[in-house]
Amino acid sequence: MKKIPFFTDLIATGFFTGKMPFMPGTFGSLAAVPLGYAASFFAWPARAFMFLVLFFAGAFFSGRFERFYGSEDPGCVVIDEIAGLFLVYILFPFTPVYIVCGFIFFRIFDIIKPLPIRYLEGLPGGWGIMADDVGAALYACAACFMVKIFTEIL
């Protein structure tokens, strides 16, 4: 059996967090927390650039991983979860409220995949793997925005 190239495995599985025996998406999402913290020290253009690099690298490496194993969106590929939650973290202040709310909302929307997120999975290769998590991140951002409005009213 051929072995997947180390660097592809490293990136696609989120530094191997996706190889956890249970809940790989949740553990993979946790890898976005230190990235969000690091990004909080940079100005908005740098954070946007970081997200774009993460997104395009994720599309490339997850697509490669998918082709190598011949299965669609393997569960151990979590670079998409990392990029999705990272997007939430760069759009909101990196404070405990948004760290926790962003994580919970992102995981909920990533798991239930409301419309049109489910359709984004149908994009070819790594694009579908990454796009549905960006969709889940946008839903999570909308929910975090509601939290922001609600907490400002109180």
C-alpha contacts under 8 A as a table, 3 or more apart, distances in Angstrom:
res1	aa1	res2	aa2	distance
4	I	8	T	7.02
4	I	9	D	6.44
4	I	65	F	7.49
4	I	68	F	6.91
5	P	8	T	5.47
5	P	9	D	6.28
6	F	9	D	5.10
6	F	10	L	6.00
7	F	10	L	4.92
7	F	11	I	6.16
8	T	11	I	5.43
8	T	12	A	5.88
8	T	61	F	5.54
8	T	62	S	7.82
8	T	64	R	7.27
8	T	65	F	6.74
9	D	12	A	5.37
9	D	13	T	5.84
9	D	15	F	7.93
9	D	16	F	7.48
9	D	65	F	7.13
10	L	13	T	5.62
10	L	14	G	6.17
10	L	15	F	4.75
10	L	16	F	5.90
11	I	14	G	5.16
11	I	15	F	5.90
11	I	16	F	7.93
11	I	58	G	7.37
11	I	61	F	6.66
11	I	79	I	6.71
12	A	15	F	7.71
12	A	58	G	6.56
12	A	61	F	5.50
12	A	62	S	5.13
12	A	65	F	6.87
12	A	76	C	7.97
12	A	77	V	5.10
12	A	78	V	6.27
12	A	79	I	5.22
13	T	16	F	4.80
13	T	17	T	6.08
13	T	18	G	4.73
13	T	19	K	6.81
13	T	28	G	7.64
13	T	76	C	5.71
13	T	77	V	4.56
13	T	78	V	5.15
13	T	79	I	6.06
14	G	17	T	5.45
14	G	18	G	6.19
14	G	28	G	6.13
14	G	31	A	7.16
14	G	77	V	7.27
14	G	78	V	5.64
14	G	79	I	5.17
14	G	82	I	7.28
15	F	18	G	7.73
16	F	19	K	5.35
16	F	20	M	7.69
17	T	20	M	5.91
17	T	24	P	6.67
17	T	27	F	5.94
17	T	28	G	5.16
17	T	31	A	7.54
17	T	78	V	7.57
18	G	24	P	4.54
18	G	25	G	6.53
18	G	27	F	6.79
18	G	28	G	5.51
18	G	75	G	7.28
18	G	76	C	4.26
18	G	77	V	5.88
18	G	78	V	5.48
19	K	24	P	6.33
19	K	76	C	5.42
20	M	23	M	6.98
20	M	24	P	5.33
20	M	27	F	7.33
20	M	76	C	7.89
21	P	24	P	6.98
23	M	26	T	5.40
23	M	27	F	6.41
24	P	27	F	5.13
24	P	28	G	5.83
24	P	75	G	6.87
24	P	76	C	6.14
24	P	78	V	7.20
25	G	28	G	4.95
25	G	29	S	6.01
25	G	75	G	7.30
25	G	76	C	7.57
25	G	78	V	5.83
25	G	81	E	6.45
26	T	29	S	5.04
26	T	30	L	6.47
26	T	107	R	7.09
27	F	30	L	5.13
27	F	31	A	6.97
28	G	31	A	5.39
28	G	32	A	7.50
28	G	78	V	5.27
28	G	79	I	7.26
28	G	81	E	6.30
28	G	82	I	6.20
29	S	32	A	5.50
29	S	33	V	7.60
29	S	78	V	7.35
29	S	81	E	5.18
29	S	82	I	5.01
29	S	85	L	6.50
29	S	103	F	7.59
30	L	33	V	5.55
30	L	82	I	7.56
31	A	34	P	6.39
31	A	35	L	7.10
31	A	82	I	6.26
32	A	35	L	5.05
32	A	36	G	5.97
32	A	81	E	7.98
32	A	82	I	4.86
32	A	83	A	7.22
32	A	85	L	6.13
32	A	86	F	5.41
33	V	36	G	5.10
33	V	37	Y	6.24
33	V	86	F	7.44
33	V	89	Y	7.93
33	V	99	I	7.50
34	P	37	Y	4.92
34	P	38	A	6.13
35	L	38	A	5.09
35	L	39	A	6.09
35	L	86	F	6.96
36	G	39	A	5.03
36	G	40	S	6.19
36	G	86	F	5.76
36	G	89	Y	5.37
36	G	90	I	6.46
36	G	94	F	7.10
37	Y	40	S	5.20
37	Y	41	F	7.44
37	Y	94	F	6.66
38	A	41	F	5.95
38	A	42	F	7.76
39	A	42	F	5.43
39	A	47	R	5.82
39	A	50	M	7.96
39	A	90	I	6.97
40	S	43	A	7.75
40	S	47	R	7.88
40	S	90	I	7.07
40	S	93	P	7.79
40	S	94	F	6.46
42	F	46	A	6.02
42	F	47	R	6.31
43	A	46	A	5.61
43	A	47	R	6.43
44	W	47	R	5.06
44	W	48	A	6.13
44	W	90	I	7.89
45	P	48	A	5.11
45	P	49	F	6.17
46	A	49	F	4.99
46	A	50	M	6.13
47	R	50	M	4.98
47	R	51	F	6.28
47	R	90	I	6.42
48	A	51	F	5.12
48	A	52	L	6.28
48	A	90	I	7.72
49	F	52	L	5.07
49	F	53	V	6.20
50	M	53	V	5.22
50	M	54	L	6.14
51	F	54	L	5.02
51	F	55	F	5.96
51	F	83	A	6.76
51	F	86	F	7.16
51	F	87	L	6.58
52	L	55	F	5.00
52	L	56	F	6.07
53	V	56	F	5.39
53	V	57	A	5.86
54	L	57	A	5.23
54	L	58	G	5.78
54	L	83	A	6.08
55	F	58	G	5.00
55	F	59	A	6.16
55	F	80	D	7.59
55	F	83	A	6.04
55	F	130	M	6.92
56	F	59	A	5.01
56	F	60	F	6.19
57	A	60	F	5.11
57	A	61	F	6.03
58	G	61	F	5.30
58	G	62	S	5.64
58	G	79	I	5.63
58	G	80	D	6.40
58	G	83	A	7.70
58	G	126	G	7.18
58	G	130	M	6.82
59	A	62	S	5.43
59	A	63	G	5.84
59	A	125	G	7.67
59	A	126	G	4.14
59	A	127	W	5.33
59	A	129	I	7.11
59	A	130	M	5.95
60	F	63	G	5.30
60	F	64	R	6.21
60	F	126	G	6.05
61	F	64	R	4.94
61	F	65	F	6.06
61	F	126	G	7.30
62	S	65	F	4.93
62	S	66	E	6.01
62	S	73	D	7.86
62	S	77	V	6.49
62	S	79	I	7.35
62	S	125	G	7.68
62	S	126	G	5.11
62	S	129	I	7.13
63	G	66	E	5.03
63	G	67	R	6.18
63	G	125	G	4.81
63	G	126	G	3.80
63	G	127	W	7.47
63	G	129	I	7.79
64	R	67	R	5.18
64	R	68	F	6.07
64	R	126	G	7.52
65	F	68	F	5.09
65	F	69	Y	6.32
65	F	77	V	7.84
66	E	69	Y	5.43
66	E	70	G	5.64
66	E	71	S	5.58
66	E	72	E	5.95
66	E	73	D	6.37
66	E	74	P	6.72
66	E	125	G	7.08
66	E	126	G	7.58
67	R	70	G	4.91
67	R	71	S	7.08
67	R	125	G	7.83
71	S	74	P	6.21
72	E	125	G	7.73
73	D	77	V	6.95
73	D	129	I	5.88
74	P	77	V	5.63
75	G	78	V	7.30
77	V	80	D	7.29
78	V	81	E	5.17
78	V	82	I	6.42
79	I	82	I	5.01
79	I	83	A	6.15
79	I	130	M	7.91
80	D	83	A	5.16
80	D	84	G	6.04
80	D	129	I	6.44
80	D	130	M	4.84
80	D	133	D	5.90
80	D	134	V	7.88
81	E	84	G	5.07
81	E	85	L	6.12
81	E	133	D	6.09
82	I	85	L	5.49
82	I	86	F	5.91
83	A	86	F	4.97
83	A	87	L	6.21
83	A	130	M	7.82
83	A	133	D	7.64
83	A	134	V	7.44
84	G	87	L	5.25
84	G	88	V	6.83
84	G	106	F	7.70
84	G	130	M	7.90
84	G	133	D	5.11
84	G	134	V	4.90
84	G	135	G	7.96
84	G	136	A	7.09
84	G	137	A	5.11
85	L	88	V	5.12
85	L	89	Y	6.33
85	L	102	G	7.12
85	L	103	F	6.74
85	L	106	F	6.45
85	L	137	A	6.11
86	F	89	Y	4.95
86	F	90	I	6.24
87	L	90	I	5.32
87	L	91	L	6.34
87	L	134	V	7.59
87	L	137	A	6.57
88	V	91	L	5.30
88	V	92	F	6.40
88	V	102	G	6.25
88	V	137	A	5.93
88	V	138	L	7.51
88	V	140	A	7.06
88	V	141	C	5.86
89	Y	92	F	5.54
89	Y	93	P	7.07
89	Y	94	F	6.19
89	Y	98	Y	7.50
89	Y	99	I	6.99
89	Y	102	G	7.19
90	I	93	P	7.28
90	I	94	F	7.57
91	L	141	C	7.70
92	F	98	Y	6.75
93	P	98	Y	6.82
94	F	98	Y	6.35
94	F	99	I	6.27
95	T	98	Y	5.51
95	T	99	I	5.96
96	P	99	I	4.99
96	P	100	V	6.09
97	V	100	V	5.52
97	V	101	C	5.94
98	Y	101	C	4.94
98	Y	102	G	5.27
98	Y	103	F	7.91
98	Y	144	C	6.94
99	I	102	G	5.35
99	I	103	F	6.10
100	V	103	F	5.15
100	V	104	I	6.16
101	C	104	I	5.19
101	C	105	F	5.90
101	C	144	C	6.53
102	G	105	F	5.32
102	G	106	F	5.79
102	G	140	A	6.14
102	G	141	C	7.20
102	G	144	C	6.42
103	F	106	F	5.24
103	F	107	R	6.14
104	I	107	R	5.30
104	I	108	I	6.21
105	F	108	I	5.12
105	F	109	F	6.17
105	F	139	Y	7.85
105	F	140	A	4.93
105	F	143	A	6.92
105	F	144	C	7.75
106	F	109	F	5.30
106	F	110	D	5.89
106	F	136	A	5.91
106	F	137	A	5.64
106	F	139	Y	7.48
106	F	140	A	4.97
107	R	110	D	5.00
107	R	111	I	6.04
108	I	111	I	5.27
108	I	112	I	6.15
109	F	112	I	5.27
109	F	113	K	5.38
109	F	114	P	6.84
109	F	136	A	5.05
109	F	137	A	7.73
109	F	139	Y	6.80
109	F	140	A	6.89
110	D	113	K	5.39
110	D	132	D	7.60
110	D	133	D	6.19
110	D	136	A	5.14
110	D	137	A	7.91
113	K	116	P	7.82
113	K	117	I	5.37
113	K	118	R	5.49
113	K	132	D	7.80
113	K	136	A	6.96
114	P	117	I	5.69
114	P	118	R	6.50
115	L	118	R	5.82
115	L	119	Y	7.15
116	P	119	Y	5.41
116	P	120	L	6.75
116	P	135	G	7.92
117	I	120	L	5.17
117	I	121	E	6.97
117	I	131	A	7.98
117	I	132	D	5.16
117	I	133	D	7.87
117	I	135	G	5.54
117	I	136	A	6.77
118	R	121	E	5.56
118	R	122	G	7.55
118	R	132	D	6.78
119	Y	122	G	5.49
119	Y	123	L	7.74
119	Y	132	D	7.86
120	L	123	L	5.75
120	L	128	G	5.68
120	L	131	A	5.75
120	L	132	D	5.07
120	L	135	G	7.80
121	E	128	G	4.32
121	E	129	I	6.05
121	E	131	A	6.78
121	E	132	D	5.43
122	G	128	G	5.64
123	L	127	W	5.80
123	L	128	G	4.16
123	L	129	I	7.86
123	L	131	A	7.87
124	P	127	W	5.87
124	P	128	G	5.60
125	G	128	G	5.90
125	G	129	I	6.83
126	G	129	I	4.93
126	G	130	M	6.14
127	W	130	M	5.29
127	W	131	A	5.80
128	G	131	A	5.12
128	G	132	D	6.30
129	I	132	D	6.30
129	I	133	D	7.32
130	M	133	D	5.57
130	M	134	V	6.50
131	A	134	V	5.06
131	A	135	G	6.23
132	D	135	G	4.96
132	D	136	A	6.26
133	D	136	A	4.84
133	D	137	A	6.05
134	V	137	A	4.87
134	V	138	L	6.27
135	G	138	L	5.13
135	G	139	Y	6.45
136	A	139	Y	5.14
136	A	140	A	6.14
137	A	140	A	4.87
137	A	141	C	6.05
138	L	141	C	4.92
138	L	142	A	6.30
139	Y	142	A	5.10
139	Y	143	A	6.35
140	A	143	A	5.02
140	A	144	C	6.07
141	C	144	C	4.95
141	C	145	F	6.02
142	A	145	F	5.02
142	A	146	M	6.39
143	A	146	M	5.05
143	A	147	V	6.40
144	C	147	V	4.90
144	C	148	K	6.17
145	F	148	K	4.88
145	F	149	I	6.24
146	M	149	I	5.07
146	M	150	F	6.03
147	V	150	F	5.05
147	V	151	T	6.01
148	K	151	T	5.31
148	K	152	E	6.18
149	I	152	E	5.22
149	I	153	I	6.31
150	F	153	I	5.22
150	F	154	L	6.55
151	T	154	L	5.27
